[in-house]
Amino acid sequence: MIVVVMGVVGAGKTTIGRLLAERLVWDFADADDFHPLSNVEKIRHGIALSDEDRKPWLEALRQAITGWIAEGRNVVLACSALKRSYRQQLQVGQVRFVYLKGNADLIAERLRARQGHFADAQILASQLADLEEPEAAIAVDIGATPDDIVAQIRKQLGLA
């Protein structure tokens, strides 16, 4: 199974994704690692990515998911997956989406405190504008502790 932990920048995708993978003894991957350098540079300079910018990134992710499924691997993937069309491209085989949902003030506060990531609070507004909340995903409130969030996800996935 592939579990995509999704949400806007600063929602906790990497933190929750890593912890979920650790608890399930699954592999973890971060979609940020699949961006071409040109995308990373745009984000680093506070420039929002267009759908055109995201095409090679989404294709690389789709290929990775297809490969993981073919290999029989269980993987937690941290990925923004903001738009319905992006999620449709990633919906290959047994893929489940977990939406980390939170209010903009909490997320902005987290971004201000974060160091060493190429995305920052400048990108948050554009991601919130792009976000199409998923209907067919497990939604969890990011106000809880990481341990509680992971426990909720595992329960709702039937992997507790």
Backbone torsions as a table, in degrees:
resi	resn	phi	psi	omega
1	MET	NA	145.8	173.6
2	ILE	-112.8	125.5	176.7
3	VAL	-111.2	117.6	178.2
4	VAL	-96.8	114.2	176.6
5	VAL	-91.4	112.0	-169.6
6	MET	-119.4	162.1	176.5
7	GLY	153.3	179.5	-178.6
8	VAL	-74.7	167.9	176.8
9	VAL	-55.8	134.6	178.7
10	GLY	87.0	-1.5	-179.4
11	ALA	-75.2	-17.4	179.0
12	GLY	107.1	21.2	-176.2
13	LYS	-57.1	-47.0	-177.5
14	THR	-70.0	-45.9	-180.0
15	THR	-59.5	-51.4	-178.1
16	ILE	-69.5	-41.2	179.4
17	GLY	-59.9	-46.9	178.9
18	ARG	-62.5	-44.2	-179.0
19	LEU	-65.8	-41.9	177.5
20	LEU	-62.0	-45.7	178.9
21	ALA	-61.5	-41.5	179.0
22	GLU	-61.7	-46.4	-177.8
23	ARG	-67.1	-33.2	-180.0
24	LEU	-87.8	-9.4	-173.6
25	VAL	57.6	49.8	176.6
26	TRP	-112.8	170.4	173.6
27	ASP	-78.2	155.7	176.8
28	PHE	-125.2	140.9	173.8
29	ALA	-137.9	146.5	178.2
30	ASP	-112.8	122.7	-178.0
31	ALA	-60.6	-25.0	177.6
32	ASP	-57.4	-30.9	-178.5
33	ASP	-71.4	-10.6	-178.4
34	PHE	-97.6	-5.9	179.3
35	HIS	-70.5	138.9	170.3
36	PRO	-66.5	155.8	-177.7
37	LEU	-55.6	-35.5	179.8
38	SER	-60.8	-37.6	177.3
39	ASN	-67.9	-43.7	-179.8
40	VAL	-59.2	-42.8	-179.8
41	GLU	-64.4	-41.6	177.9
42	LYS	-60.9	-47.9	-179.0
43	ILE	-62.3	-42.9	179.9
44	ARG	-58.1	-31.2	-179.3
45	HIS	-96.1	12.8	176.0
46	GLY	76.5	18.8	-179.7
47	ILE	-96.9	122.1	-179.9
48	ALA	-67.2	143.5	177.6
49	LEU	-80.6	143.8	175.4
50	SER	-91.2	169.7	174.8
51	ASP	-59.8	-36.5	178.8
52	GLU	-63.2	-41.9	177.4
53	ASP	-60.9	-35.4	-174.0
54	ARG	-81.0	-14.9	-176.3
55	LYS	-54.5	-53.2	-178.9
56	PRO	-65.4	-32.1	178.2
57	TRP	-65.0	-48.3	-179.7
58	LEU	-65.1	-37.1	178.3
59	GLU	-65.7	-41.3	177.8
60	ALA	-63.1	-39.9	178.3
61	LEU	-66.1	-43.7	178.5
62	ARG	-59.7	-43.3	178.1
63	GLN	-62.8	-41.6	178.9
64	ALA	-63.1	-45.9	179.9
65	ILE	-61.6	-44.3	178.0
66	THR	-58.6	-42.7	178.7
67	GLY	-65.5	-43.2	179.6
68	TRP	-61.8	-42.5	179.8
69	ILE	-64.9	-43.3	178.9
70	ALA	-60.9	-34.0	179.4
71	GLU	-83.0	-6.2	-179.2
72	GLY	73.8	24.7	-178.4
73	ARG	-88.0	145.4	170.4
74	ASN	-98.2	124.6	-174.4
75	VAL	-136.3	138.8	168.6
76	VAL	-101.3	123.5	-179.3
77	LEU	-114.4	119.6	173.9
78	ALA	-84.4	118.1	-174.3
79	CYS	-154.7	134.7	-178.5
80	SER	-59.1	-46.8	177.5
81	ALA	43.7	49.5	-170.0
82	LEU	-66.2	-37.3	-174.2
83	LYS	-105.5	152.4	177.7
84	ARG	-55.3	-43.1	-178.6
85	SER	-63.1	-34.3	177.4
86	TYR	-66.9	-44.2	-179.8
87	ARG	-64.2	-36.5	177.5
88	GLN	-62.4	-37.8	178.2
89	GLN	-67.3	-30.8	-178.7
90	LEU	-88.3	-9.4	-177.5
91	GLN	-79.2	84.3	179.8
92	VAL	-119.7	120.4	177.9
93	GLY	61.5	-139.8	-174.9
94	GLN	-88.3	79.5	178.0
95	VAL	-112.8	129.4	177.0
96	ARG	-117.2	141.9	179.3
97	PHE	-106.9	136.8	174.6
98	VAL	-121.0	119.7	-176.4
99	TYR	-99.1	116.5	176.0
100	LEU	-86.6	107.2	-171.6
101	LYS	-107.7	130.9	178.3
102	GLY	-158.1	167.1	-178.9
103	ASN	-83.2	154.5	-174.4
104	ALA	-60.2	-35.5	-178.8
105	ASP	-65.0	-44.9	178.8
106	LEU	-62.6	-44.5	-178.7
107	ILE	-65.2	-43.1	178.7
108	ALA	-61.6	-39.3	177.7
109	GLU	-61.9	-43.3	178.5
110	ARG	-63.2	-41.1	-179.5
111	LEU	-64.8	-38.7	179.3
112	ARG	-63.7	-31.2	-177.9
113	ALA	-84.9	-12.9	-173.3
114	ARG	-84.1	141.2	179.0
115	GLN	-122.3	146.5	169.2
116	GLY	81.7	10.1	177.9
117	HIS	-107.2	145.1	-176.0
118	PHE	-73.8	-16.1	177.0
119	ALA	-102.1	146.3	179.4
120	ASP	-139.6	-167.6	-174.9
121	ALA	-61.2	-22.8	178.8
122	GLN	-61.4	-31.4	-177.0
123	ILE	-82.1	-22.3	-174.1
124	LEU	-56.1	-46.6	-177.4
125	ALA	-60.1	-42.3	-179.8
126	SER	-68.8	-35.9	178.7
127	GLN	-69.5	-39.3	177.2
128	LEU	-63.8	-35.9	177.8
129	ALA	-67.6	-37.1	-179.4
130	ASP	-77.7	-24.6	-172.5
131	LEU	-59.8	124.6	169.9
132	GLU	-112.8	102.6	-175.1
133	GLU	-56.8	133.8	-177.8
134	PRO	-75.5	142.9	176.0
135	GLU	-88.7	-35.8	-174.1
136	ALA	-105.1	55.5	178.7
137	ALA	-137.7	158.3	170.4
138	ILE	-78.2	121.7	180.0
139	ALA	-105.9	130.1	177.6
140	VAL	-129.6	142.6	-179.9
141	ASP	-79.3	128.4	-177.0
142	ILE	-79.4	1.1	178.4
143	GLY	-74.0	-16.6	179.3
144	ALA	-78.9	171.7	176.9
145	THR	-72.2	155.9	176.9
146	PRO	-54.6	-40.8	179.0
147	ASP	-61.7	-42.7	179.2
148	ASP	-67.3	-40.0	178.8
149	ILE	-62.1	-46.4	180.0
150	VAL	-63.6	-40.2	177.7
151	ALA	-61.4	-42.3	177.9
152	GLN	-62.0	-44.4	-179.2
153	ILE	-62.5	-47.9	-179.3
154	ARG	-59.2	-43.3	179.5
155	LYS	-61.0	-46.8	-177.3
156	GLN	-70.9	-24.0	175.0
157	LEU	-83.5	-9.7	-175.1
158	GLY	75.2	29.0	-177.3
159	LEU	-122.1	26.6	-177.4
160	ALA	-75.6	NA	NA
